[in-house]
Amino acid sequence: MKLKYMLAAGMMAAMTTGCNESSFLDLKPQGALNEDLLNSKEGIELLITSAYSALQGPNRDIMWVPMTNWTYGEVRSDNAYKGGSSITDGGDINQMETFVIDATWGNADSKWYQLYCCLQRANEALRILNTMSEADMPELTVRKAEMKVIRAHFYFELCRLFKQIPYLDETIDQETYKNIPNNQFSREEILDKIATDLLEAAKILPPRQSEIGRINQYIAYAYAAKVRLYQAYKQDERNQVVSIDKDLLREVVELCNRLDGQYDLLEDFQQLDLLAYENGKESVFAVQYTMNDGTGGAGNINWSNLLNAPLGPYSGDGFFLPSQNLINAFKTDENGLPLFDSFNEENYGVWTGEELTQIESTVDPRLDFITGRPSITWKTYPDSPCKASWVRNNGDYGFNCTKRFYVSPESSDMFVGWPWGASGMNWQIIRYAHVLLWKAEALVELGEASGLEEAREIINRIRRRAMNSSYVKDFENPDQNAADYFIKEYPAQGWDQVYARKAVRFEARLETAMEGERFFDLVRWGVAADYMNSYIQKEQNDRVYYKGAHFTAGKDEYLPIPLAQYNFSEGTYVQNPGYGDF
């Protein structure tokens, strides 16, 4: 049985353990979940399912505080524009996009509150599990381990968003929460606590679970690898990377190796957006979504991406659009390799109002797997190619759409009506391509000759998948490719650490574009200020809302600690660097 089909049964538990806004993180179950039920096997399973459902978000009203990080990880980076009908439509996201937020910015408070609500579901389940025995529940130790992985996921999100956070486990009395400082542990210590929880859980979890979607041992190992990779990049009090811990990098490699033979890349990149493959061999850890499951509306679909479907056949709201910088990044040279340093000198694929121009360059085929460009075939939609009119405000945001994360409009898998473009497609928190890229990055930073060669082969393995995928065809002439696609593998010649670092970071951008990771990668590598200010300087020529924008090093790497949470703590919390004291 798929766990996703259990989530509908757990929705009552989720609703009755939602946050009470009058009391921070007050998750005392109410209503149907009385004390007797909670202490039964049936009751605790409801709480466990509620914790799983938190991966979707604490409720359906999450489009501006998305679990998929399309705002925090992509719009805040050089990969994407906010989109929508105007600059002020979703204006708080525009404030983040242009780095003009402070402690009063309401979205930071909403996100902080959301994530603590979600992790508290795992804590609430753990509190009751700690009172039970295996005689009460044979799966006791495994269920505890599952909850620790879910809690670790939300703490990781909090750490990379806010850096300085209070760490609250199930043993801490809720009445004392406001007395726990947010600087009790450093960023590295928080990450270490998260990784320790994941590794301890991995010792207990089975390699596979009978229900698809339930957390297993490999998920814990993979997530621990990601956390250790972040932990390896040591930051000072001004958020600057000052060293890289090679022992932690070696642990990343070892943890990634544990997934060898258990997962693989899908044969075709475009299979990532087909429901038939959503729990396939590349999916390591996914949020399980369901359509038409009896929970009302479209069902347990991806409400985080509610706003992002384009117009055209989806009739969507048109947020979350690929940047011209990202479009340009897919250009390739005469050897089929990326143009690391010169890709953004000239724009690729400029729409004149009638046709695409400046298309002489060769491009990586992932360009048209990930982005929708005017006149280019849109998935398998037979009625028309993507059109400029699919973007609601192309004057401010250009003419390109996000193609990932949607089924084709004619598919029976798509929900008809609002929410526009919805389906039961899972969201991949970790896919095997991510694991391979983490391993390659760690090997490159270790800098050993054999490791550099292994990293080259890993990157080439990912590029071969793109190379051998089914290329997008011209809409009018389906025997021809829609663009001059040309991608090749990296040769051994010239493959030193400096070049390999450029290659692995560029490959991470191309392979995971629009998946919510880009900004966090830039911060981890310590290059966010350089990249973002260079990006803004060029973008402001065409995107007027970037005029005067600036990324401030030592500040904008993290969101501010919300003023509302400082007030809740009665002055216990301290502010992040650069935002000034409360």
Protein Blocks (a to p, Z undefined) as FASTA:
>chain_A
ZZklmmmmmmmmmmmmcccfkbghiabdehjlcfklmmpmklmmmmmmmmmmmmnopbfb
lmlmcfklmmmmmmmmmkbcfbijbfknoklmmmmmnopacfklmklmmmmmmmmmmmmm
mmmmmmmmmmpcfklomklmmmmmmmmmmmmmmmmmmmmmnopacdddfkbcfklmmmpc
fklpcfklmmmmmmmmmmmmmmmpcfbdfbghiacfklmmmmmmmmmmmmmmccdfkopa
fbdcfklmmmmmmmmmmmgokaccdfblklmmgfklmmmmklmbdcdddehehngpjbjc
dfklmmmpcghjnopnoiaiadfklmmmmpccfkopacfklmmmpcghiaehlacehilb
ccdfklmmmpccehiaehjbfkbccdfklpmblmlnojbdcfehpacfklmkbcgdjdeh
iafbdcdfbafklmmmmmmmmmmmnopaklmmmmmmmmmmmmmmmmmmccdddfklmmbc
fbdcddddddfehpafklmmmmmmmmmmmmmgonlpmmmmmmmnopmmmmmmmmmmmmmm
mmmklgopacdehilmpccddfklmmmnnomaccdehkapZZ
